[in-house]
């Protein structure tokens, strides 16, 4: 059985439960975390017992807070990985390509790249204590492609631009009102509700579900090209003075100074 350090993976009845297990870093992901998540989704894909995947975070504070900015400030990257790459694009792809419903059980803060992960899941169930938002422009980062264009499909253009440009945080009830999540439940009931959704979908035809998911994805698969461009740009941007200032300010718990970067051509 595959051994994991940054996540846990268990199969309960018809559901694979994948938990990001870095609560000391608010479940932020480093390169190793991303690789382990990809392996977990592939295990679920190949397992005939598994008919859905529940993605959640350890603890009560955070679902996922995106890329580990502290790690980036310390080492200039997201740490070592088996492939030598930071494979966040591959993680986005496997969440979409897994021919089984992926249920996000959002137990706390879903921000930045962690917010993108829940958006890419097929449905999202939120704890009343969950909070949602993007943070890229605050910390010298961004997640275009699926992070922007697909989000606009979910909540509409105006709201998506608000979410990204202003980096505000939204309550679970606000997320429900904008169709960002499917249901809000008390924190104590979150995993019970997620398991109930998993059990219900397990009574449906898996082949029909597979075709339906692929049909939904076909409408937005072209956004993968935008995401690839954005990831290439992000590699360059995070190493720039502006990107480094954002990461340093976050690590030092101060307001970043982006003023000198306003008038570029």
C-alpha positions as a printed NumPy array, in Angstrom:
array([[  0.   ,   0.   ,   0.   ],
       [  1.249,   3.471,  -0.83 ],
       [  2.65 ,   5.284,   2.203],
       [  1.84 ,   8.964,   2.599],
       [  3.334,  11.689,   4.798],
       [  1.375,  14.83 ,   3.904],
       [ -2.053,  13.257,   3.339],
       [ -4.137,  10.328,   4.524],
       [ -6.048,   7.966,   2.251],
       [ -8.735,   5.543,   3.374],
       [-11.531,   3.703,   1.598],
       [-14.806,   3.509,   3.494],
       [-17.591,   1.57 ,   1.793],
       [-17.843,   3.133,  -1.691],
       [-15.879,   6.332,  -0.938],
       [-12.174,   7.14 ,  -0.918],
       [-11.495,   9.821,   1.69 ],
       [ -8.449,  11.938,   0.883],
       [ -7.358,  14.284,   3.668],
       [ -4.66 ,  16.933,   3.381],
       [ -2.806,  16.365,   6.651],
       [ -0.647,  19.423,   7.32 ],
       [ -2.722,  21.253,   9.949],
       [  0.392,  22.937,  11.35 ],
       [  0.623,  24.768,   8.003],
       [ -3.155,  25.214,   7.651],
       [ -3.079,  22.34 ,   5.147],
       [ -1.032,  24.353,   2.67 ],
       [  0.553,  22.144,   0.056],
       [  4.203,  21.753,  -0.842],
       [  5.431,  19.855,  -3.892],
       [  5.397,  16.55 ,  -2.003],
       [  1.784,  17.117,  -0.894],
       [  0.704,  17.654,  -4.487],
       [  2.402,  14.451,  -5.651],
       [  0.779,  12.471,  -2.851],
       [ -2.648,  13.876,  -3.744],
       [ -2.156,  12.851,  -7.373],
       [ -1.235,   9.317,  -6.282],
       [ -4.307,   9.153,  -4.035],
       [ -6.662,  10.19 ,  -6.827],
       [ -5.115,   7.607,  -9.145],
       [ -5.58 ,   4.93 ,  -6.489],
       [ -9.247,   5.911,  -6.216],
       [ -9.599,   5.931, -10.008],
       [ -8.24 ,   2.389, -10.299],
       [-10.141,   0.928,  -7.339],
       [-13.355,  -0.786,  -8.437],
       [-14.794,  -0.473,  -4.93 ],
       [-14.507,   3.319,  -5.024],
       [-17.406,   5.163,  -6.618],
       [-16.635,   8.673,  -5.338],
       [-13.845,  10.635,  -3.677],
       [-14.194,  12.943,  -0.683],
       [-11.458,  15.599,  -0.434],
       [-11.062,  17.378,   2.906],
       [ -8.498,  18.871,   5.286],
       [ -7.233,  17.781,   8.687],
       [ -8.377,  19.683,  11.764],
       [-11.042,  22.347,  12.101],
       [ -9.263,  25.483,  10.892],
       [ -8.431,  24.877,   7.244],
       [ -9.529,  22.872,   4.218],
       [ -6.475,  24.058,   2.287],
       [ -4.694,  27.396,   2.098],
       [ -2.974,  26.744,  -1.227],
       [  0.739,  26.683,  -1.91 ],
       [  2.973,  26.842,   1.153],
       [  4.099,  30.461,   0.946],
       [  6.322,  30.052,   4.014],
       [  8.154,  27.258,   2.213],
       [  8.499,  29.484,  -0.861],
       [  9.872,  32.327,   1.271],
       [ 12.36 ,  29.972,   2.934],
       [ 13.656,  28.08 ,  -0.11 ],
       [ 12.395,  29.966,  -3.163],
       [ 10.294,  26.989,  -4.273],
       [  7.749,  24.497,  -2.94 ],
       [ 10.317,  21.94 ,  -1.857],
       [ 11.573,  18.68 ,  -3.375],
       [  9.439,  16.127,  -5.19 ],
       [ 10.002,  12.755,  -6.823],
       [  9.558,  14.205, -10.298],
       [ 11.54 ,  17.353,  -9.569],
       [  8.495,  19.43 , -10.545],
       [  5.683,  21.234,  -8.746],
       [  2.796,  19.362, -10.345],
       [ -0.217,  21.434,  -9.371],
       [ -1.491,  21.422, -12.965],
       [ -1.444,  17.618, -12.95 ],
       [ -3.432,  17.626,  -9.708],
       [ -6.079,  19.879, -11.252],
       [ -6.239,  17.532, -14.228],
       [ -6.642,  14.335, -12.201],
       [ -9.446,  15.851, -10.103],
       [-11.301,  16.645, -13.32 ],
       [-10.36 ,  13.454, -15.171],
       [-11.149,  10.947, -12.407],
       [-14.357,   9.382, -13.798],
       [-16.011,   9.432, -10.391],
       [-17.652,  12.325,  -8.527],
       [-15.244,  14.279,  -6.339],
       [-16.884,  15.791,  -3.262],
       [-15.098,  18.62 ,  -1.46 ],
       [-15.868,  18.602,   2.271],
       [-14.743,  22.111,   3.178],
       [-14.031,  22.047,   6.903],
       [-12.405,  25.473,   7.32 ],
       [-10.579,  28.105,   5.322],
       [-10.343,  27.423,   1.569],
       [ -8.133,  30.138,   0.193],
       [ -5.754,  30.635,  -2.721],
       [ -4.784,  27.394,  -4.412],
       [ -6.892,  25.552,  -1.839],
       [ -9.926,  27.486,  -2.98 ],
       [ -9.167,  26.448,  -6.574],
       [ -9.087,  22.785,  -5.492],
       [-12.6  ,  22.891,  -4.043],
       [-13.874,  24.816,  -7.09 ],
       [-12.568,  22.037,  -9.355],
       [-14.325,  19.322,  -7.358],
       [-17.679,  18.233,  -8.769],
       [-19.618,  19.386,  -5.714],
       [-18.711,  21.183,  -2.486],
       [-20.251,  20.733,   0.942],
       [-19.232,  23.373,   3.469],
       [-19.103,  23.539,   7.207],
       [-20.811,  26.604,   8.684],
       [-17.334,  27.642,   9.823],
       [-15.796,  27.46 ,   6.344],
       [-14.507,  30.594,   4.662],
       [-13.615,  31.101,   1.024],
       [-11.44 ,  33.417,  -1.042],
       [ -8.422,  34.044,  -3.236],
       [ -5.172,  35.59 ,  -2.043],
       [ -2.787,  35.63 ,  -5.02 ],
       [ -2.534,  39.399,  -5.557],
       [ -1.899,  39.827,  -1.806],
       [  1.111,  37.491,  -1.752],
       [  2.628,  37.924,  -5.214],
       [  0.95 ,  34.99 ,  -6.931],
       [ -2.019,  34.065,  -9.131],
       [ -3.819,  31.031, -10.496],
       [ -5.191,  31.761, -13.945],
       [ -6.776,  29.224, -16.279],
       [ -9.011,  26.97 , -14.192],
       [ -8.493,  29.248, -11.199],
       [-10.093,  32.172, -13.011],
       [-11.954,  31.098, -16.153],
       [-13.566,  28.044, -14.548],
       [-14.428,  30.018, -11.409],
       [-16.263,  32.49 , -13.655],
       [-18.324,  29.586, -15.017],
       [-19.303,  28.725, -11.457],
       [-20.131,  32.153,  -9.991],
       [-20.26 ,  34.443, -13.043],
       [-17.773,  36.962, -14.442],
       [-18.518,  39.875, -12.11 ],
       [-18.264,  37.838,  -8.926],
       [-15.151,  35.994, -10.095],
       [-13.385,  39.284, -10.792],
       [-14.425,  40.585,  -7.372],
       [-13.086,  37.44 ,  -5.709],
       [ -9.697,  37.721,  -7.434],
       [ -9.127,  41.484,  -7.58 ],
       [-10.204,  42.301,  -4.02 ],
       [ -9.128,  39.094,  -2.234],
       [-12.014,  39.254,   0.207],
       [-13.087,  36.33 ,   2.351],
       [-16.636,  34.98 ,   2.147],
       [-18.678,  33.024,   4.678],
       [-20.191,  29.63 ,   3.95 ],
       [-23.637,  31.222,   3.583],
       [-22.257,  33.814,   1.145],
       [-20.628,  30.984,  -0.804],
       [-23.951,  29.163,  -0.95 ],
       [-25.728,  32.294,  -2.199],
       [-23.277,  32.629,  -5.108],
       [-23.496,  28.9  ,  -5.99 ],
       [-19.889,  28.375,  -4.953],
       [-20.958,  25.47 ,  -2.73 ],
       [-23.874,  23.049,  -2.91 ],
       [-24.809,  22.814,   0.765],
       [-23.859,  24.214,   4.186],
       [-24.094,  22.081,   7.332],
       [-22.994,  22.392,  10.987],
       [-19.306,  21.626,  11.452],
       [-20.038,  18.474,  13.435],
       [-22.141,  17.103,  10.58 ],
       [-19.76 ,  17.798,   7.686],
       [-18.225,  14.369,   7.138],
       [-21.519,  12.619,   7.885],
       [-23.128,  14.697,   5.143],
       [-20.249,  14.086,   2.731],
       [-20.465,  10.345,   3.355],
       [-24.234,  10.482,   2.773],
       [-23.704,  12.161,  -0.611],
       [-21.086,   9.514,  -1.448],
       [-23.466,   6.703,  -0.473],
       [-26.297,   8.203,  -2.509],
       [-24.268,   8.609,  -5.685],
       [-22.995,   5.031,  -5.268],
       [-26.522,   3.815,  -6.055],
       [-26.332,   5.418,  -9.506],
       [-24.936,   3.903, -12.696],
       [-21.142,   4.406, -12.631],
       [-20.932,   4.318, -16.424],
       [-23.616,   6.99 , -16.737],
       [-21.787,   9.116, -14.147],
       [-18.511,   8.701, -16.052],
       [-20.048,   9.883, -19.333],
       [-21.84 ,  12.754, -17.602],
       [-18.656,  13.987, -15.926],
       [-16.742,  13.816, -19.198],
       [-19.545,  15.68 , -20.932],
       [-19.49 ,  18.474, -18.351],
       [-15.694,  18.656, -18.606],
       [-15.738,  18.826, -22.415],
       [-17.205,  22.317, -22.247],
       [-14.264,  23.669, -20.236],
       [-11.317,  21.394, -21.09 ],
       [ -9.832,  24.103, -23.306],
       [ -9.116,  26.055, -20.119],
       [ -6.294,  23.599, -19.448],
       [ -4.292,  25.443, -22.118],
       [ -4.806,  28.703, -20.254],
       [ -3.73 ,  27.007, -17.045],
       [ -0.535,  25.721, -18.672],
       [  0.318,  29.232, -19.852],
       [ -0.473,  30.615, -16.413],
       [  1.724,  28.046, -14.667],
       [  4.637,  28.946, -16.943],
       [  4.083,  32.625, -16.246],
       [  3.793,  31.953, -12.51 ],
       [  7.175,  30.224, -12.482],
       [  8.709,  33.424, -13.838],
       [  6.62 ,  35.773, -11.727],
       [  7.324,  34.137,  -8.356],
       [ 11.073,  34.557,  -8.962],
       [ 10.678,  38.253,  -9.847],
       [ 11.238,  41.064,  -7.306],
       [  7.465,  41.614,  -7.14 ],
       [  6.704,  37.949,  -6.511],
       [  9.498,  37.64 ,  -3.949],
       [  8.227,  40.725,  -2.117],
       [  4.796,  39.145,  -1.775],
       [  6.171,  35.927,  -0.303],
       [  8.561,  37.754,   2.017],
       [  5.828,  40.052,   3.306],
       [  3.583,  37.074,   4.013],
       [  6.331,  35.253,   5.92 ],
       [  7.21 ,  38.417,   7.856],
       [  3.519,  39.203,   8.568],
       [  3.681,  42.678,   7.072],
       [  1.931,  44.557,   4.286],
       [  3.769,  44.063,   0.967],
       [  5.117,  47.097,  -0.864],
       [  4.092,  46.724,  -4.5  ],
       [  4.202,  50.453,  -5.333],
       [  7.358,  50.318,  -7.421],
       [  5.768,  47.727,  -9.703],
       [  2.709,  49.749, -10.741],
       [  4.037,  51.468, -13.892],
       [  5.317,  48.589, -15.992],
       [  5.047,  48.42 , -19.779]])
